[in-house]
Amino acid sequence: MVLAHQDAWRKHPFLSNCTKKPLPGLGIAVGIFSVYLAIGAVTGSGNSHAGHHSSVTYVKEEIGERPKLEE
């Protein structure tokens, strides 16, 4: 082909890889995040405070008064 050198930029490795893999770090990021979630589920660190609710209420008697802590 006479004008082959003018179309050479289309065969450049950087440009051709962009169309094959538009998000280059997504696969490894999903893998690392999956491992993070799995470790959290196995160790149970996600729900260490489940069931611990305080029984504190705030009481406000008058308008403009600061609420008082009532245990």
N, CA, C, O and CB atoms as a CASP TS submission, in Angstrom:
PFRMAT TS
TARGET T0000
AUTHOR 0000-0000-0000
METHOD Language model
MODEL 1
PARENT N/A
ATOM      1  N   MET     1       0.841  -1.174   0.000  1.00  0.00           N
ATOM      2  CA  MET     1       0.000   0.000   0.000  1.00  0.00           C
ATOM      3  C   MET     1       0.887   1.238   0.000  1.00  0.00           C
ATOM      4  O   MET     1       1.898   1.289   0.699  1.00  0.00           O
ATOM      5  CB  MET     1      -0.957  -0.002   1.214  1.00  0.00           C
ATOM      6  N   VAL     2       0.510   2.205  -0.766  1.00  0.00           N
ATOM      7  CA  VAL     2       1.329   3.404  -0.941  1.00  0.00           C
ATOM      8  C   VAL     2       1.287   4.285   0.308  1.00  0.00           C
ATOM      9  O   VAL     2       2.311   4.846   0.696  1.00  0.00           O
ATOM     10  CB  VAL     2       0.856   4.200  -2.165  1.00  0.00           C
ATOM     11  N   LEU     3       0.131   4.413   0.936  1.00  0.00           N
ATOM     12  CA  LEU     3      -0.023   5.305   2.090  1.00  0.00           C
ATOM     13  C   LEU     3      -0.034   4.540   3.419  1.00  0.00           C
ATOM     14  O   LEU     3      -0.717   4.942   4.361  1.00  0.00           O
ATOM     15  CB  LEU     3      -1.309   6.115   1.953  1.00  0.00           C
ATOM     16  N   ALA     4       0.703   3.465   3.491  1.00  0.00           N
ATOM     17  CA  ALA     4       0.703   2.639   4.702  1.00  0.00           C
ATOM     18  C   ALA     4       1.271   3.385   5.899  1.00  0.00           C
ATOM     19  O   ALA     4       0.811   3.188   7.024  1.00  0.00           O
ATOM     20  CB  ALA     4       1.500   1.366   4.469  1.00  0.00           C
ATOM     21  N   HIS     5       2.251   4.229   5.677  1.00  0.00           N
ATOM     22  CA  HIS     5       2.851   4.956   6.792  1.00  0.00           C
ATOM     23  C   HIS     5       1.880   5.968   7.400  1.00  0.00           C
ATOM     24  O   HIS     5       2.038   6.340   8.563  1.00  0.00           O
ATOM     25  CB  HIS     5       4.116   5.666   6.332  1.00  0.00           C
ATOM     26  N   GLN     6       0.884   6.420   6.643  1.00  0.00           N
ATOM     27  CA  GLN     6      -0.091   7.360   7.178  1.00  0.00           C
ATOM     28  C   GLN     6      -1.115   6.664   8.072  1.00  0.00           C
ATOM     29  O   GLN     6      -1.719   7.309   8.930  1.00  0.00           O
ATOM     30  CB  GLN     6      -0.797   8.082   6.041  1.00  0.00           C
ATOM     31  N   ASP     7      -1.318   5.376   7.887  1.00  0.00           N
ATOM     32  CA  ASP     7      -2.243   4.622   8.725  1.00  0.00           C
ATOM     33  C   ASP     7      -1.537   3.869   9.852  1.00  0.00           C
ATOM     34  O   ASP     7      -2.174   3.106  10.579  1.00  0.00           O
ATOM     35  CB  ASP     7      -3.023   3.649   7.875  1.00  0.00           C
ATOM     36  N   ALA     8      -0.247   4.073  10.001  1.00  0.00           N
ATOM     37  CA  ALA     8       0.511   3.336  11.007  1.00  0.00           C
ATOM     38  C   ALA     8       0.081   3.697  12.423  1.00  0.00           C
ATOM     39  O   ALA     8       0.195   2.861  13.320  1.00  0.00           O
ATOM     40  CB  ALA     8       1.994   3.599  10.838  1.00  0.00           C
ATOM     41  N   TRP     9      -0.403   4.898  12.652  1.00  0.00           N
ATOM     42  CA  TRP     9      -0.807   5.306  13.991  1.00  0.00           C
ATOM     43  C   TRP     9      -1.979   4.472  14.508  1.00  0.00           C
ATOM     44  O   TRP     9      -2.159   4.343  15.719  1.00  0.00           O
ATOM     45  CB  TRP     9      -1.178   6.782  13.996  1.00  0.00           C
ATOM     46  N   ARG    10      -2.762   3.914  13.617  1.00  0.00           N
ATOM     47  CA  ARG    10      -3.909   3.097  14.027  1.00  0.00           C
ATOM     48  C   ARG    10      -3.479   1.762  14.601  1.00  0.00           C
ATOM     49  O   ARG    10      -4.235   1.131  15.340  1.00  0.00           O
ATOM     50  CB  ARG    10      -4.839   2.869  12.853  1.00  0.00           C
ATOM     51  N   LYS    11      -2.290   1.331  14.274  1.00  0.00           N
ATOM     52  CA  LYS    11      -1.773   0.052  14.760  1.00  0.00           C
ATOM     53  C   LYS    11      -0.885   0.218  15.998  1.00  0.00           C
ATOM     54  O   LYS    11      -0.313  -0.760  16.480  1.00  0.00           O
ATOM     55  CB  LYS    11      -0.989  -0.643  13.654  1.00  0.00           C
ATOM     56  N   HIS    12      -0.766   1.422  16.507  1.00  0.00           N
ATOM     57  CA  HIS    12       0.100   1.663  17.662  1.00  0.00           C
ATOM     58  C   HIS    12      -0.428   0.867  18.863  1.00  0.00           C
ATOM     59  O   HIS    12      -1.638   0.837  19.087  1.00  0.00           O
ATOM     60  CB  HIS    12       0.175   3.192  17.997  1.00  0.00           C
ATOM     61  N   PRO    13       0.457   0.222  19.641  1.00  0.00           N
ATOM     62  CA  PRO    13       0.010  -0.632  20.756  1.00  0.00           C
ATOM     63  C   PRO    13      -0.792   0.121  21.815  1.00  0.00           C
ATOM     64  O   PRO    13      -1.744  -0.426  22.372  1.00  0.00           O
ATOM     65  CB  PRO    13       1.206  -1.278  21.413  1.00  0.00           C
ATOM     66  N   PHE    14      -0.425   1.346  22.094  1.00  0.00           N
ATOM     67  CA  PHE    14      -1.157   2.100  23.115  1.00  0.00           C
ATOM     68  C   PHE    14      -2.595   2.367  22.686  1.00  0.00           C
ATOM     69  O   PHE    14      -3.523   2.214  23.480  1.00  0.00           O
ATOM     70  CB  PHE    14      -0.447   3.423  23.408  1.00  0.00           C
ATOM     71  N   LEU    15      -2.776   2.762  21.440  1.00  0.00           N
ATOM     72  CA  LEU    15      -4.116   3.083  20.961  1.00  0.00           C
ATOM     73  C   LEU    15      -4.967   1.838  20.757  1.00  0.00           C
ATOM     74  O   LEU    15      -6.177   1.883  20.977  1.00  0.00           O
ATOM     75  CB  LEU    15      -4.033   3.860  19.669  1.00  0.00           C
ATOM     76  N   SER    16      -4.373   0.744  20.346  1.00  0.00           N
ATOM     77  CA  SER    16      -5.162  -0.465  20.124  1.00  0.00           C
ATOM     78  C   SER    16      -5.542  -1.127  21.444  1.00  0.00           C
ATOM     79  O   SER    16      -6.583  -1.779  21.519  1.00  0.00           O
ATOM     80  CB  SER    16      -4.389  -1.450  19.246  1.00  0.00           C
ATOM     81  N   ASN    17      -4.725  -0.977  22.487  1.00  0.00           N
ATOM     82  CA  ASN    17      -5.054  -1.557  23.790  1.00  0.00           C
ATOM     83  C   ASN    17      -6.148  -0.778  24.501  1.00  0.00           C
ATOM     84  O   ASN    17      -6.841  -1.329  25.355  1.00  0.00           O
ATOM     85  CB  ASN    17      -3.818  -1.613  24.664  1.00  0.00           C
ATOM     86  N   CYS    18      -6.313   0.494  24.163  1.00  0.00           N
ATOM     87  CA  CYS    18      -7.355   1.294  24.800  1.00  0.00           C
ATOM     88  C   CYS    18      -8.744   0.773  24.454  1.00  0.00           C
ATOM     89  O   CYS    18      -9.648   0.802  25.288  1.00  0.00           O
ATOM     90  CB  CYS    18      -7.227   2.756  24.386  1.00  0.00           C
ATOM     91  N   THR    19      -8.912   0.301  23.234  1.00  0.00           N
ATOM     92  CA  THR    19     -10.221  -0.203  22.853  1.00  0.00           C
ATOM     93  C   THR    19     -10.464  -1.595  23.411  1.00  0.00           C
ATOM     94  O   THR    19     -11.612  -1.986  23.619  1.00  0.00           O
ATOM     95  CB  THR    19     -10.360  -0.216  21.345  1.00  0.00           C
ATOM     96  N   LYS    20      -9.413  -2.338  23.653  1.00  0.00           N
ATOM     97  CA  LYS    20      -9.585  -3.682  24.198  1.00  0.00           C
ATOM     98  C   LYS    20      -9.894  -3.648  25.690  1.00  0.00           C
ATOM     99  O   LYS    20     -10.668  -4.469  26.182  1.00  0.00           O
ATOM    100  CB  LYS    20      -8.337  -4.516  23.946  1.00  0.00           C
ATOM    101  N   LYS    21      -9.299  -2.712  26.407  1.00  0.00           N
ATOM    102  CA  LYS    21      -9.475  -2.660  27.849  1.00  0.00           C
ATOM    103  C   LYS    21      -9.634  -1.202  28.277  1.00  0.00           C
ATOM    104  O   LYS    21      -8.644  -0.562  28.631  1.00  0.00           O
ATOM    105  CB  LYS    21      -8.276  -3.328  28.581  1.00  0.00           C
ATOM    106  N   PRO    22     -10.844  -0.664  28.255  1.00  0.00           N
ATOM    107  CA  PRO    22     -11.030   0.752  28.563  1.00  0.00           C
ATOM    108  C   PRO    22     -10.849   1.085  30.047  1.00  0.00           C
ATOM    109  O   PRO    22     -10.521   2.226  30.373  1.00  0.00           O
ATOM    110  CB  PRO    22     -12.396   1.182  28.121  1.00  0.00           C
ATOM    111  N   LEU    23     -11.052   0.135  30.944  1.00  0.00           N
ATOM    112  CA  LEU    23     -10.877   0.369  32.378  1.00  0.00           C
ATOM    113  C   LEU    23      -9.767  -0.545  32.886  1.00  0.00           C
ATOM    114  O   LEU    23     -10.053  -1.645  33.359  1.00  0.00           O
ATOM    115  CB  LEU    23     -12.210   0.121  33.162  1.00  0.00           C
ATOM    116  N   PRO    24      -8.519  -0.123  32.801  1.00  0.00           N
ATOM    117  CA  PRO    24      -7.399  -1.026  33.046  1.00  0.00           C
ATOM    118  C   PRO    24      -7.262  -1.519  34.477  1.00  0.00           C
ATOM    119  O   PRO    24      -6.740  -2.617  34.673  1.00  0.00           O
ATOM    120  CB  PRO    24      -6.155  -0.358  32.660  1.00  0.00           C
ATOM    121  N   GLY    25      -7.692  -0.787  35.473  1.00  0.00           N
ATOM    122  CA  GLY    25      -7.496  -1.225  36.848  1.00  0.00           C
ATOM    123  C   GLY    25      -8.737  -1.781  37.507  1.00  0.00           C
ATOM    124  O   GLY    25      -8.711  -2.104  38.695  1.00  0.00           O
ATOM    125  N   LEU    26      -9.821  -1.902  36.766  1.00  0.00           N
ATOM    126  CA  LEU    26     -11.081  -2.314  37.377  1.00  0.00           C
ATOM    127  C   LEU    26     -11.051  -3.755  37.860  1.00  0.00           C
ATOM    128  O   LEU    26     -11.583  -4.053  38.929  1.00  0.00           O
ATOM    129  CB  LEU    26     -12.211  -2.134  36.399  1.00  0.00           C
ATOM    130  N   GLY    27     -10.450  -4.641  37.110  1.00  0.00           N
ATOM    131  CA  GLY    27     -10.426  -6.054  37.491  1.00  0.00           C
ATOM    132  C   GLY    27      -9.697  -6.293  38.795  1.00  0.00           C
ATOM    133  O   GLY    27     -10.206  -7.005  39.661  1.00  0.00           O
ATOM    134  N   ILE    28      -8.521  -5.718  38.954  1.00  0.00           N
ATOM    135  CA  ILE    28      -7.759  -5.906  40.184  1.00  0.00           C
ATOM    136  C   ILE    28      -8.432  -5.194  41.351  1.00  0.00           C
ATOM    137  O   ILE    28      -8.371  -5.680  42.480  1.00  0.00           O
ATOM    138  CB  ILE    28      -6.324  -5.399  40.010  1.00  0.00           C
ATOM    139  N   ALA    29      -9.070  -4.058  41.105  1.00  0.00           N
ATOM    140  CA  ALA    29      -9.763  -3.337  42.169  1.00  0.00           C
ATOM    141  C   ALA    29     -10.955  -4.135  42.684  1.00  0.00           C
ATOM    142  O   ALA    29     -11.187  -4.189  43.892  1.00  0.00           O
ATOM    143  CB  ALA    29     -10.224  -1.964  41.672  1.00  0.00           C
ATOM    144  N   VAL    30     -11.703  -4.748  41.795  1.00  0.00           N
ATOM    145  CA  VAL    30     -12.840  -5.574  42.206  1.00  0.00           C
ATOM    146  C   VAL    30     -12.351  -6.788  42.986  1.00  0.00           C
ATOM    147  O   VAL    30     -12.981  -7.190  43.964  1.00  0.00           O
ATOM    148  CB  VAL    30     -13.666  -6.021  40.977  1.00  0.00           C
ATOM    149  N   GLY    31     -11.244  -7.369  42.566  1.00  0.00           N
ATOM    150  CA  GLY    31     -10.683  -8.514  43.279  1.00  0.00           C
ATOM    151  C   GLY    31     -10.242  -8.157  44.685  1.00  0.00           C
ATOM    152  O   GLY    31     -10.533  -8.893  45.628  1.00  0.00           O
ATOM    153  N   ILE    32      -9.550  -7.046  44.843  1.00  0.00           N
ATOM    154  CA  ILE    32      -9.093  -6.620  46.168  1.00  0.00           C
ATOM    155  C   ILE    32     -10.275  -6.272  47.056  1.00  0.00           C
ATOM    156  O   ILE    32     -10.272  -6.608  48.240  1.00  0.00           O
ATOM    157  CB  ILE    32      -8.147  -5.417  46.055  1.00  0.00           C
ATOM    158  N   PHE    33     -11.285  -5.607  46.511  1.00  0.00           N
ATOM    159  CA  PHE    33     -12.463  -5.254  47.302  1.00  0.00           C
ATOM    160  C   PHE    33     -13.233  -6.502  47.724  1.00  0.00           C
ATOM    161  O   PHE    33     -13.783  -6.540  48.825  1.00  0.00           O
ATOM    162  CB  PHE    33     -13.377  -4.314  46.507  1.00  0.00           C
ATOM    163  N   SER    34     -13.280  -7.517  46.875  1.00  0.00           N
ATOM    164  CA  SER    34     -13.941  -8.773  47.226  1.00  0.00           C
ATOM    165  C   SER    34     -13.228  -9.462  48.378  1.00  0.00           C
ATOM    166  O   SER    34     -13.871  -9.985  49.288  1.00  0.00           O
ATOM    167  CB  SER    34     -14.000  -9.705  46.015  1.00  0.00           C
ATOM    168  N   VAL    35     -11.909  -9.463  48.341  1.00  0.00           N
ATOM    169  CA  VAL    35     -11.139 -10.054  49.440  1.00  0.00           C
ATOM    170  C   VAL    35     -11.378  -9.274  50.726  1.00  0.00           C
ATOM    171  O   VAL    35     -11.510  -9.875  51.793  1.00  0.00           O
ATOM    172  CB  VAL    35      -9.631 -10.082  49.101  1.00  0.00           C
ATOM    173  N   TYR    36     -11.435  -7.962  50.645  1.00  0.00           N
ATOM    174  CA  TYR    36     -11.704  -7.120  51.810  1.00  0.00           C
ATOM    175  C   TYR    36     -13.071  -7.445  52.421  1.00  0.00           C
ATOM    176  O   TYR    36     -13.193  -7.564  53.640  1.00  0.00           O
ATOM    177  CB  TYR    36     -11.639  -5.635  51.419  1.00  0.00           C
ATOM    178  N   LEU    37     -14.087  -7.587  51.585  1.00  0.00           N
ATOM    179  CA  LEU    37     -15.418  -7.925  52.087  1.00  0.00           C
ATOM    180  C   LEU    37     -15.461  -9.329  52.675  1.00  0.00           C
ATOM    181  O   LEU    37     -16.132  -9.559  53.682  1.00  0.00           O
ATOM    182  CB  LEU    37     -16.445  -7.802  50.973  1.00  0.00           C
ATOM    183  N   ALA    38     -14.757 -10.265  52.060  1.00  0.00           N
ATOM    184  CA  ALA    38     -14.729 -11.634  52.569  1.00  0.00           C
ATOM    185  C   ALA    38     -14.049 -11.696  53.929  1.00  0.00           C
ATOM    186  O   ALA    38     -14.526 -12.395  54.824  1.00  0.00           O
ATOM    187  CB  ALA    38     -14.014 -12.559  51.580  1.00  0.00           C
ATOM    188  N   ILE    39     -12.953 -10.983  54.097  1.00  0.00           N
ATOM    189  CA  ILE    39     -12.270 -10.966  55.392  1.00  0.00           C
ATOM    190  C   ILE    39     -13.158 -10.317  56.442  1.00  0.00           C
ATOM    191  O   ILE    39     -13.200 -10.781  57.582  1.00  0.00           O
ATOM    192  CB  ILE    39     -10.922 -10.218  55.293  1.00  0.00           C
ATOM    193  N   GLY    40     -13.864  -9.262  56.085  1.00  0.00           N
ATOM    194  CA  GLY    40     -14.789  -8.615  57.017  1.00  0.00           C
ATOM    195  C   GLY    40     -15.929  -9.530  57.423  1.00  0.00           C
ATOM    196  O   GLY    40     -16.368  -9.493  58.572  1.00  0.00           O
ATOM    197  N   ALA    41     -16.417 -10.353  56.502  1.00  0.00           N
ATOM    198  CA  ALA    41     -17.505 -11.278  56.818  1.00  0.00           C
ATOM    199  C   ALA    41     -17.015 -12.421  57.699  1.00  0.00           C
ATOM    200  O   ALA    41     -17.735 -12.864  58.593  1.00  0.00           O
ATOM    201  CB  ALA    41     -18.124 -11.834  55.532  1.00  0.00           C
ATOM    202  N   VAL    42     -15.804 -12.899  57.458  1.00  0.00           N
ATOM    203  CA  VAL    42     -15.267 -14.014  58.240  1.00  0.00           C
ATOM    204  C   VAL    42     -14.931 -13.575  59.658  1.00  0.00           C
ATOM    205  O   VAL    42     -15.241 -14.285  60.614  1.00  0.00           O
ATOM    206  CB  VAL    42     -14.024 -14.595  57.563  1.00  0.00           C
ATOM    207  N   THR    43     -14.307 -12.429  59.805  1.00  0.00           N
ATOM    208  CA  THR    43     -13.910 -11.976  61.136  1.00  0.00           C
ATOM    209  C   THR    43     -15.066 -11.362  61.905  1.00  0.00           C
ATOM    210  O   THR    43     -14.986 -11.249  63.128  1.00  0.00           O
ATOM    211  CB  THR    43     -12.785 -10.977  61.030  1.00  0.00           C
ATOM    212  N   GLY    44     -16.133 -10.963  61.235  1.00  0.00           N
ATOM    213  CA  GLY    44     -17.294 -10.402  61.918  1.00  0.00           C
ATOM    214  C   GLY    44     -17.070  -8.992  62.410  1.00  0.00           C
ATOM    215  O   GLY    44     -17.745  -8.553  63.341  1.00  0.00           O
ATOM    216  N   SER    45     -16.149  -8.275  61.816  1.00  0.00           N
ATOM    217  CA  SER    45     -15.862  -6.920  62.279  1.00  0.00           C
ATOM    218  C   SER    45     -16.956  -5.937  61.870  1.00  0.00           C
ATOM    219  O   SER    45     -17.011  -4.831  62.408  1.00  0.00           O
ATOM    220  CB  SER    45     -14.519  -6.455  61.736  1.00  0.00           C
ATOM    221  N   GLY    46     -17.809  -6.302  60.951  1.00  0.00           N
ATOM    222  CA  GLY    46     -18.835  -5.389  60.468  1.00  0.00           C
ATOM    223  C   GLY    46     -19.962  -5.149  61.446  1.00  0.00           C
ATOM    224  O   GLY    46     -20.575  -4.082  61.410  1.00  0.00           O
ATOM    225  N   ASN    47     -20.263  -6.092  62.317  1.00  0.00           N
ATOM    226  CA  ASN    47     -21.394  -5.937  63.227  1.00  0.00           C
ATOM    227  C   ASN    47     -20.971  -6.129  64.681  1.00  0.00           C
ATOM    228  O   ASN    47     -21.671  -6.803  65.436  1.00  0.00           O
ATOM    229  CB  ASN    47     -22.499  -6.928  62.870  1.00  0.00           C
ATOM    230  N   SER    48     -19.854  -5.558  65.083  1.00  0.00           N
ATOM    231  CA  SER    48     -19.381  -5.729  66.450  1.00  0.00           C
ATOM    232  C   SER    48     -20.218  -4.939  67.444  1.00  0.00           C
ATOM    233  O   SER    48     -20.210  -5.259  68.633  1.00  0.00           O
ATOM    234  CB  SER    48     -17.931  -5.312  66.555  1.00  0.00           C
ATOM    235  N   HIS    49     -20.942  -3.914  66.993  1.00  0.00           N
ATOM    236  CA  HIS    49     -21.747  -3.106  67.896  1.00  0.00           C
ATOM    237  C   HIS    49     -23.239  -3.413  67.767  1.00  0.00           C
ATOM    238  O   HIS    49     -24.066  -2.645  68.259  1.00  0.00           O
ATOM    239  CB  HIS    49     -21.499  -1.636  67.631  1.00  0.00           C
ATOM    240  N   ALA    50     -23.589  -4.492  67.132  1.00  0.00           N
ATOM    241  CA  ALA    50     -25.004  -4.815  66.941  1.00  0.00           C
ATOM    242  C   ALA    50     -25.628  -5.207  68.275  1.00  0.00           C
ATOM    243  O   ALA    50     -25.064  -6.011  69.018  1.00  0.00           O
ATOM    244  CB  ALA    50     -25.174  -5.956  65.906  1.00  0.00           C
ATOM    245  N   GLY    51     -26.777  -4.646  68.573  1.00  0.00           N
ATOM    246  CA  GLY    51     -27.487  -4.981  69.796  1.00  0.00           C
ATOM    247  C   GLY    51     -27.127  -4.110  70.982  1.00  0.00           C
ATOM    248  O   GLY    51     -27.738  -4.265  72.039  1.00  0.00           O
ATOM    249  N   HIS    52     -26.183  -3.217  70.871  1.00  0.00           N
ATOM    250  CA  HIS    52     -25.789  -2.341  71.965  1.00  0.00           C
ATOM    251  C   HIS    52     -26.433  -0.977  71.756  1.00  0.00           C
ATOM    252  O   HIS    52     -25.840  -0.083  71.152  1.00  0.00           O
ATOM    253  CB  HIS    52     -24.240  -2.218  72.058  1.00  0.00           C
ATOM    254  N   HIS    53     -27.645  -0.830  72.260  1.00  0.00           N
ATOM    255  CA  HIS    53     -28.344   0.437  72.143  1.00  0.00           C
ATOM    256  C   HIS    53     -28.418   1.077  73.516  1.00  0.00           C
ATOM    257  O   HIS    53     -28.735   0.406  74.498  1.00  0.00           O
ATOM    258  CB  HIS    53     -29.759   0.246  71.539  1.00  0.00           C
ATOM    259  N   SER    54     -28.132   2.349  73.594  1.00  0.00           N
ATOM    260  CA  SER    54     -28.204   3.029  74.879  1.00  0.00           C
ATOM    261  C   SER    54     -29.649   3.404  75.163  1.00  0.00           C
ATOM    262  O   SER    54     -30.451   3.594  74.249  1.00  0.00           O
ATOM    263  CB  SER    54     -27.294   4.282  74.899  1.00  0.00           C
ATOM    264  N   SER    55     -29.957   3.505  76.424  1.00  0.00           N
ATOM    265  CA  SER    55     -31.318   3.845  76.834  1.00  0.00           C
ATOM    266  C   SER    55     -31.356   5.275  77.343  1.00  0.00           C
ATOM    267  O   SER    55     -31.907   5.539  78.411  1.00  0.00           O
ATOM    268  CB  SER    55     -31.830   2.870  77.918  1.00  0.00           C
ATOM    269  N   VAL    56     -30.781   6.193  76.596  1.00  0.00           N
ATOM    270  CA  VAL    56     -30.728   7.593  76.979  1.00  0.00           C
ATOM    271  C   VAL    56     -31.745   8.353  76.145  1.00  0.00           C
ATOM    272  O   VAL    56     -31.825   8.169  74.931  1.00  0.00           O
ATOM    273  CB  VAL    56     -29.299   8.179  76.794  1.00  0.00           C
ATOM    274  N   THR    57     -32.523   9.206  76.802  1.00  0.00           N
ATOM    275  CA  THR    57     -33.476  10.054  76.089  1.00  0.00           C
ATOM    276  C   THR    57     -33.257  11.500  76.502  1.00  0.00           C
ATOM    277  O   THR    57     -32.805  11.780  77.612  1.00  0.00           O
ATOM    278  CB  THR    57     -34.940   9.614  76.373  1.00  0.00           C
ATOM    279  N   TYR    58     -33.578  12.400  75.611  1.00  0.00           N
ATOM    280  CA  TYR    58     -33.481  13.818  75.893  1.00  0.00           C
ATOM    281  C   TYR    58     -34.891  14.353  76.098  1.00  0.00           C
ATOM    282  O   TYR    58     -35.793  14.081  75.306  1.00  0.00           O
ATOM    283  CB  TYR    58     -32.745  14.578  74.748  1.00  0.00           C
ATOM    284  N   VAL    59     -35.070  15.124  77.181  1.00  0.00           N
ATOM    285  CA  VAL    59     -36.378  15.672  77.522  1.00  0.00           C
ATOM    286  C   VAL    59     -36.295  17.191  77.426  1.00  0.00           C
ATOM    287  O   VAL    59     -35.379  17.810  77.967  1.00  0.00           O
ATOM    288  CB  VAL    59     -36.832  15.218  78.951  1.00  0.00           C
ATOM    289  N   LYS    60     -37.251  17.774  76.742  1.00  0.00           N
ATOM    290  CA  LYS    60     -37.315  19.227  76.606  1.00  0.00           C
ATOM    291  C   LYS    60     -38.683  19.662  77.114  1.00  0.00           C
ATOM    292  O   LYS    60     -39.710  19.329  76.523  1.00  0.00           O
ATOM    293  CB  LYS    60     -37.077  19.688  75.112  1.00  0.00           C
ATOM    294  N   GLU    61     -38.689  20.418  78.225  1.00  0.00           N
ATOM    295  CA  GLU    61     -39.956  20.777  78.867  1.00  0.00           C
ATOM    296  C   GLU    61     -40.534  22.090  78.347  1.00  0.00           C
ATOM    297  O   GLU    61     -41.744  22.189  78.145  1.00  0.00           O
ATOM    298  CB  GLU    61     -39.763  20.872  80.361  1.00  0.00           C
ATOM    299  N   GLU    62     -39.708  23.080  78.130  1.00  0.00           N
ATOM    300  CA  GLU    62     -40.186  24.395  77.709  1.00  0.00           C
ATOM    301  C   GLU    62     -39.595  24.761  76.354  1.00  0.00           C
ATOM    302  O   GLU    62     -38.557  24.235  75.954  1.00  0.00           O
ATOM    303  CB  GLU    62     -39.829  25.465  78.756  1.00  0.00           C
ATOM    304  N   ILE    63     -40.255  25.653  75.665  1.00  0.00           N
ATOM    305  CA  ILE    63     -39.746  26.134  74.385  1.00  0.00           C
ATOM    306  C   ILE    63     -38.529  27.022  74.647  1.00  0.00           C
ATOM    307  O   ILE    63     -38.580  27.911  75.497  1.00  0.00           O
ATOM    308  CB  ILE    63     -40.850  26.913  73.594  1.00  0.00           C
ATOM    309  N   GLY    64     -37.456  26.787  73.931  1.00  0.00           N
ATOM    310  CA  GLY    64     -36.238  27.571  74.097  1.00  0.00           C
ATOM    311  C   GLY    64     -35.307  27.014  75.152  1.00  0.00           C
ATOM    312  O   GLY    64     -34.184  27.498  75.292  1.00  0.00           O
ATOM    313  N   GLU    65     -35.734  26.020  75.891  1.00  0.00           N
ATOM    314  CA  GLU    65     -34.897  25.420  76.933  1.00  0.00           C
ATOM    315  C   GLU    65     -34.008  24.344  76.318  1.00  0.00           C
ATOM    316  O   GLU    65     -34.401  23.664  75.369  1.00  0.00           O
ATOM    317  CB  GLU    65     -35.771  24.820  78.071  1.00  0.00           C
ATOM    318  N   ARG    66     -32.822  24.202  76.863  1.00  0.00           N
ATOM    319  CA  ARG    66     -31.922  23.154  76.392  1.00  0.00           C
ATOM    320  C   ARG    66     -32.458  21.803  76.851  1.00  0.00           C
ATOM    321  O   ARG    66     -32.960  21.695  77.970  1.00  0.00           O
ATOM    322  CB  ARG    66     -30.471  23.382  76.913  1.00  0.00           C
ATOM    323  N   PRO    67     -32.365  20.787  76.030  1.00  0.00           N
ATOM    324  CA  PRO    67     -32.838  19.461  76.437  1.00  0.00           C
ATOM    325  C   PRO    67     -31.982  18.897  77.568  1.00  0.00           C
ATOM    326  O   PRO    67     -30.768  19.102  77.605  1.00  0.00           O
ATOM    327  CB  PRO    67     -32.831  18.499  75.241  1.00  0.00           C
ATOM    328  N   LYS    68     -32.632  18.181  78.489  1.00  0.00           N
ATOM    329  CA  LYS    68     -31.939  17.555  79.614  1.00  0.00           C
ATOM    330  C   LYS    68     -31.769  16.073  79.326  1.00  0.00           C
ATOM    331  O   LYS    68     -32.623  15.436  78.709  1.00  0.00           O
ATOM    332  CB  LYS    68     -32.713  17.772  80.945  1.00  0.00           C
ATOM    333  N   LEU    69     -30.654  15.546  79.786  1.00  0.00           N
ATOM    334  CA  LEU    69     -30.352  14.138  79.601  1.00  0.00           C
ATOM    335  C   LEU    69     -31.042  13.337  80.689  1.00  0.00           C
ATOM    336  O   LEU    69     -30.865  13.610  81.876  1.00  0.00           O
ATOM    337  CB  LEU    69     -28.829  13.888  79.616  1.00  0.00           C
ATOM    338  N   GLU    70     -31.829  12.348  80.287  1.00  0.00           N
ATOM    339  CA  GLU    70     -32.552  11.510  81.238  1.00  0.00           C
ATOM    340  C   GLU    70     -32.187  10.062  80.967  1.00  0.00           C
ATOM    341  O   GLU    70     -32.395   9.557  79.863  1.00  0.00           O
ATOM    342  CB  GLU    70     -34.095  11.729  81.137  1.00  0.00           C
ATOM    343  N   GLU    71     -31.643   9.394  81.977  1.00  0.00           N
ATOM    344  CA  GLU    71     -31.206   8.007  81.791  1.00  0.00           C
ATOM    345  C   GLU    71     -32.230   7.022  82.290  1.00  0.00           C
ATOM    346  O   GLU    71     -32.016   5.813  82.207  1.00  0.00           O
ATOM    347  CB  GLU    71     -29.895   7.767  82.494  1.00  0.00           C
TER
END
